[in-house]
Amino acid sequence: GHVGRQPPSLEYLTAAKGVGWAPTSSVKTRLCGAMGKAAGVPDCTQLLVLTDDTVVDNLRLRYEADEVHTNVGSMLVVLNPYRELPIYEEAQMNSHVGVRLANAQPHVFAIAEEAYLSLMRSSTSQAILVSGESGAGKTETSKRLVQYISFRARKDPSKAASKLADALVRSNPSLEAFGNASNTRNANSSRFAKFVQLHVSNEGELTKASIATFLLEKTRVASHAAGERNYHIFYQLIAGVADNAPLAEQRRRVLKLSAFATPQAFDYLRPAASALGAKPPTSTPPPFEPDALEQTVQRLAAGGLASYQSSSVLKIISAVLHLGCAQFELAVGGADGSRVIGGEAVLAPVASLLGVMEMSSLLLERRLTIAGLKEELVIKLTPAQCAGARDALARALYELAFLWLVRAMNRSMWGAEGGGDMPFIGMLDVFGFEDFAVNNFEQLCINFCNERLQQFLVERIFKAEVRLYAEEGVPLPGGGALAFADNIRCIELLSGIPHGIFRLLDSQCISPQATDARFFAEINAQHFSHPFLKAPATREGKAAHADEGFKVKHYAADVVYSGAGFVQKNADSLDAHVAQALRASSEQLVIELLELARQREGGGQKKKPMGR
């Protein structure tokens, strides 16, 4: 995209895992001979023989020598060392000041310095993209980028810019508590994507900052796979009310939690049944320390939240935790509808935390207002429908609390003055490509984002190179053709007008008869001859019916999408009947969350940056 009248220049940074095979002796000899030492070459474009094997071998040599950064031209590959290395200290930051990328050793700080110098030289916004698979180190790399730019743009420690830089650095762990979770590959996996903007003045000082978030994996709130955990903040709540935790007695009273609370006591913290083909966890994440919750509260305070605000947010999170304990059965005595097992007492903590009189009616029935009728139509729900209403409310409350938190942080970092027109350094930290045992709506959205990023790189690197050769009259290597995979047709399949997969999903959500099976069948019927849609099949490669799923040929792999929830998740929003009841809440934050929900539904937009 363009910023102002000029497109921002972009340095591409990717985080990747350590590579799993050793270099051959012949390749190692060539690499060591080129550099005179066993640490490989700092830029893979310097390799005398450039093949997949020599690139991987070079990365392996450097990784074994604790050289986790390697350039590939203007791109940087960072291999996760899975341990602390003394390479991100202030001494390293000082050594990169004023050094252009062409003259610097490969390092995250070198990328950040190049973006800063380019912005100062051209007054043009810059962008840094951080991409990689789960566990590759994207979150840590993003924090190092923010750390360096905050350091670089801090001219006078006594100025407001210095305090802003501190608040920005501390915002990362605050968001991690609410947006990160443990999965089978990564104990601190970011389950949301974010775009951070750091506005820099003509004098080189940090003036404003904002964070936009998207794709929060809100389905994790109500269900997560075996070997994974829910969001960190839930476990911090439980650890924070134990007898040895700071302010434990006060928090137990406010959050309606017992000193003997354990994760196993809450349905939302117990994993769902393992999917067929799912890999067992390699290890169990350690429990949180008793002071973890207090540390999160202190970081929220550093990010601009008052103590009563952070307390209100924690009450919403606790309400979600208690909400998951509600179970349902058919009403007794032949009456229609359902009832809460254990009665209203089960939902009493939820009602108290949300500041409403009672909760059961919000989960046991739906009220519809029909045009021309003065009375509401009351629909009694089945136990399964009640559980769906419970989970939908939990997801909505958690997502709104997360977005409200981002918005509050933005207010403290954005301020009331101008600055939004200044050039900025933007950092995009997004999910890597995902292919699980069962791929659902979340994986479809994540992989679509990665397809768009891949197309950007294709356009920026390969197609731009072809145009440059043509403009300068230089023959292309390989006899006039440059072979590369162009994924533009895959993007058209996913988002094209009028029958792209996402368009079909939106149209399904309008229909009262919408089901996942109808959605799958329509995809396979509309695009049966499309080169990037394969015949329906299971993950194991067996043929499947057209209404059981669909298979997309992505740039990274062929992915089978199946399972329930596509239609429901795409249309997932706070029920109007529930929202109306919650507007009577005595909790100010609940009212603000409802207003935020209204704005997201199109009832009003703010111009200042906020979480989305």
C-alpha positions, 0 to 999 in steps of 0.5 A: 500500500501507499503512504502519502504520495510515495510507496513505503520501502520495505525490508523483508525479515523472516524468522525460521526454525533451525534446519535439521540436517548437517552439511556435506563435507564437500559443501562445508569445504567450499563454504569454509574455503570461501570465508576462511572459517567454519561460520559460513558466509553472512550473506547467502548471495555470496555463495559460489554455488547457489542451490537449495542445499548450499543455502541450507548448509550455510545456515546450518554452519552459522547456526552451529556457531551461534550465528543465528542471523544470515542475510539473503540480499536485503532479507534477513533469516533468523534461526531460533536458538531456543536459548538466550544469546548475548546478542541483543544488549545495549552494546550491540544496539550502539554498534549499529547506529548509523551503519547502513544495511550494506555495511552491517553484519546480519542482525535484527538491529541492522534491519531496524537501523536501515528502516530508521535511516531510510525514513530520516533520509527520505521522509517516507514511511518504512515497513518491516515484515516478520513472518515464519511458522509457529515457534520460529521466533516471530514474537521475540524478533518483533520485540527486538525490532521495537526495542531497537527503534525505541532506543534509536528514537530516544534523544532525551531521556527526560522527554515524553518520547522516552516515556512513550518508548518505555510504554511501547516496549512494555506493551508487548508482554501485556498483549502476550498475556491476553493474546498468546497461548501454548500449543504443541510447538510453542509455549508462547504462540501468538494467536493474533497478528498485529501491525505496529506503527512508530511515528518519527519526527523530523528530528528523529524522535519517537512521537506517536505509536499505535497497534492494530490487531487482527485475526485473534483466535477467539475460538480458542476461548471455548475450545483448544486441542489436547496438548495445548492451553487456553490464553495465558491470562486464564492460568495467571488468574488461577495462579494469582488467587493462590495463598502465596500470590500477591494480593491473593485475598483481594483478588479472590473476592473481586474475581469470585475465585477460590484459593483452591481453584485449579485449571482442571476445575474449569471446562474452558481450560480442559482440552477438547478430544484429540483430533484424528491424526493429531500429534501428541504434545512433546512436553507440558508447559510449566505452571505460571508463577504466583506473581505472574498476574501481578506482573501483568497488572504492573505492565498494564499500568505502565501501558497507561491503564489505571488500577480500576481499569485493569481490575475491570478487564480481569473481571471480564476474563474471570466471567468468561472462565466461570461462564464455561462451567455452565452445562445444560440439560432438557427441562424436566416435566415435559416442558420445552427448552432446557435448564442449567444443571445446578441452577442459577447458582452456577451462573451467579458469579458470571452475573455478579462479574458482569453486573447484571441481575441474572444470566440463565435467560440469556443462554436458555432462550432467544428473543426475536422482534418481528416487524409489525408485531408488538410482542417478542417471539421467544424461542426455547433452545435445546441443550446443544443450542444453549451450549452454543449460545454460551460459547458465542457469548464467551468468545464475544466478551473475550475478543471485545475485552482484548480489543478494548485493551489494545484501544486503551494502550493506543490512547496512552501512546497516541495522545491528544496532539497531532503526529498521525501525518508524520512518516512511520516505521510499520512492523507487521507480525503475522501468523505463519502458514498453518496446516493442522490435523483439522484445518478450519475457518481460522486456518483459512483466514491465516493462510489467505493472509499468507497467500497475500504476503507471498503475492507481495513478495512475488510482485516485489522480488520476482516480477520487479526483477523481470521488469528491471531486466527488460528496462535495462535490456539485459537478457534474463538468465536461463534463456529468457525466462525466469521460473517462479510460482505465481499464486495470483490465481489462488488469491482469486479462488479465495477472494475473487468476485463474485464467487471466491470462497470468502464471497460464497461464505458471506452469501451462505451466512445470509441464508437461513438454511446455511450449513457448512455442508452446503458451503463445502458443496457450493465451493466444489461445484463452483470451482471444480475446474479451478487449477488451485482447487483440488478434488475433495479428499481427506488429509490422508488422501482418500476421496471425500464427498463434496459436502465434507470439505474442500482442498486448496493448492496453496503456495506452501502446501495442499491443505484440506479444510473441513470440520464444523463451524465455518458458517457460524464463525464467519457470522459470529457476533454478539446476539442482539438480545444478549447485548440489550440485556447487558446494557443494563449492567452496573459495570462501566467496562461492560457498557464500553464493550457493547459500544465497541461492538456497535462500532465494529458492526458499523454503527460508528468508527473512530479515526484514531488507531485502535485494535480491530 
